[in-house]
Amino acid sequence: MSVPDTPAGQPRKAAMAAWIGSALEYYDFFIYGSAAALIFPEVFFDESDPATATLLSLATFGVAYAARPVGALFLGHFGDRLGRKKIMVFTLILMGVSTFLIGCLPTRDQVGTLAPVLLVLCRVLQGISAAGEQASANSMTLEHAPPNRRGFFTSFTLSGTQGGQLLATLVFIPVAALPEEQLLSWGWRVPFWMSIAVAVVGYVIRRKLEETPAFEQQAATEGVAKLPLVVLMREHWADVLRVIGGALVASVSTIFTVWALSYATSDSVGMSKSSMLWVGALANLVALGAIPLWATLSDRIGRRPVFLVGAAGSAVMMFLYLWSISTGSYPLTLLLGIVTFGVVYSAANGVWPSFYGEMFSTRVRLSGMAIGTQIGFAVAGFAVTFAAQIAGPNGDDWSAVALFTAALCVPPVVAALSARETAKVPTERLGERAAGQAAQRETVTA
C-alpha cells in the first residue's frame, strides 16, 4: 500500500503544530514540577515535617505518570480509530483546563487534607492529557514527513517539549524571587492561571491541520482496526516492550528537573532557587538547538547509534552533574548541567519520536507509541520519589541517586541494541516485519 504524496508545506505545518502544541502543553506539565520541588511542600502538606512534606509533594509529581498508561489505552485506541488530529486538540484543551484549576485550588490551611486530594485529582487529568499528546503529535509529524527526513520533522515534538520546559522555568524565576509571603499566597498561582492560553492558542493552531495521508489511506483501503490494542499485542508486542524499556531514559529528565533542583536548594547545599532555575533554563535553551541536530544526524547514520549515545552518555553525565551540585560550585553545576541535559540527553530525546514511531504500522502507531512510552514514563515519573528515598534521611546521598539513574539507563541501551534500524525504510513499509512475523506464526500454529 503506497502512501499518497503529502501536500506541499504540510510537513512544516504539522511540525510547527506539534512544536507549538507540545510547548504549550509541557509548559503546563513542567511548571508543576518546579512547584512540587519549591512551593507545594509548604502550601499543600504538613510544614511541621519538611522532609515528609517534600517526599509527598514529589510523589504527586509522579501521580500523573501513573495515570499516563491508563490515558494511553483510551487515547491510543481513539487516535488509531478516529485520527491523529482529534486527539491532538483534545489533549491540549484537557491540559489547559486541569492546569488552570490547580492555580485555583485552596491550600491546606484553608480546607485541610482536601487540598492535596484536589491537587492529585488535577494532576491525574494532566497525566491523561500528556499520555496522548506526544504520541499523537509524533504520529502526525512522522506520517506527514518526507521519508528521508522523518527524524528531523518528528524531533519538533520534543523541541516543543523542551521549549515548554524552558518557558516554565523562565516563568518561575521571577515567581521564585518574590517575597516568601507573596510567593506562598498568590505568586505560585500565576503560572498555572496563564495556562488558560493553552486551550485557546492550541485549538486555533491545531484545528486547521489536515489529517495525515497515511491514516486516510489506511482508513480508505484496509480500514482502521476495530480494536487497535489487540492488533498491537498480536503483531508488535516485542516492539512495545522495546519502547517501554527505551522510555525509561526519561528518568534522566525527571531526576534532573525535579530531584536535582530540590537537592541543590536544600540546606545541605544551599544554592538559591533562582540560580538553579537558570541552570534548567539554559540547558533547555541548548537542547532546543541540539535536538534537531541529533535528529538530522539520525536521518543520515540511523536511529540506533544516536539513541545509544544519548542513553549511555546520560548515565555517565548524571554522576558528574550531581557531583558538581554536591561541591556547591555554581559555575561547575551550570556547565555540567548544560552538557548533561542540553547536549548528551538530547541525543536520545531528539531521536526517540522517530525511533519508536517507526517500529509500528499506521494501524497501531499511535497506540504503540502511547502505551509503550507512557508505561516507561510512569516509572520515570516515580523515579523522583524513589530518588528522594534513596538519598537518605538528609536527602544528600547524591551518589546513590546517580547510580540509580544510571541503572535506569540500562534498559534503554538494551532496547536500542535489540531494535531494527528503520531510518531508511519507506513510510508505507514501517512495521511490516513485525506484522509479517506475527502472520507467519499464526500460519505455523494453524
PECOR-V761368 format. One line per field, one symbol per residue. ss: DSSP state (h for helix, s for strand, l for the rest). phi: phi as a letter, one per 30 degrees, with the letter a starting at -180 (. if undefined). psi: psi as a letter, one per 30 degrees, with the letter a starting at -180 (. if undefined). A space follows every 10 residues. Layout:
# PECOR-V761368
ss=???
phi=???
psi=???
This chain:
# PECOR-V761368
ss=lllllllllh hhhhhhhhhh hhhhhhhhhh hhhhhhhhlh hhhllllllh hhhhhhhhhh hhhhhhhhhh hhhhhhhhhh hhlhhhhhhh hhhhhhhhhh hhlllllhhh hllhhhhhhh hhhhhhhhhh hhhhhhhhhh hhhhllhhhh hhhhhhhhhh hhhhhhhhhh hhhhhhlllh hhhhhhhhhh hhhllhhhhh hhhhhhllll llhhhhhhhh lllllllhhh hhhhhlhhhh hhhhhhhhhh hhhhhhhhhh hhhhllllll llhhhhhhhh hhhhhhhhhh hhhhhhhhhh hlhhhhhhhh hhhhhhhhhh hhhhhhhllh hhhhhhhhhh hhhhhhhhhh hhhhhhhlll lhhhhhhhhh hhhhhhhhhh hhhhhhhhhh lllllllhhh hhhhhhhhhh hhhhhhhhll llllllhhhl lhhhhhhhhh hhhhhl
phi=.dcdddeeid eddddddddd ddddddeddd dddddddcce ecccbdddbe dddddddddd ddeddddeed ddddddeddd ccjddddddd ddddddddde dedcddcddd bidddddddd dddddddddd dcdddddddd dddcddedbd dddddddddd dddddddddd ddddddddee ddedcbedde eddddddedd dddddddcdd ddeddddddd cdidddbedd ddddcbdddd dddedddddd eedddddcdd ddddcdddci dddddddded dddddddedd eddddddddc cjdedddded ddddeddded dddddddidd eddddddddd ddcddddddd cdededdddc dedbdddddd dddddddddd ddeddddddd didcibdddd dddddddddd eedddddcdd dbecdeedcd iddddddddd dddddd
psi=jkklkkkkfe eeeeeeeeee eeeeefeeef feeeeeefee efefljffie eeeeeeefef efeeeefeee eeeeeeefef efleeeeeee eeeeeeeeee eeffkllefe gbffefeeee eeeeeeeeef efeeeeeeee eefflkegge eeefffefee eeeeeeeeee efeeefflke eeefefeffe eeeffffeee eeeeefffkl lkeeeeeeef dfllkeieee eefefgeeee eeeeeeffff eeeeeeeeee eeeeglffeg lleeeeeeee eeeeeeeeee efeeeeeffe fleeeeeeee eeeeeefeee eeeeeffgje eeeeefeeee eedeffeeef feeeeeeffl leegeeeeee eeefeefeee efeeeeeeef flffggieee eeeeeeeffe eeeeeeefll kgegkkefgk feeeeeeeee eeeee.
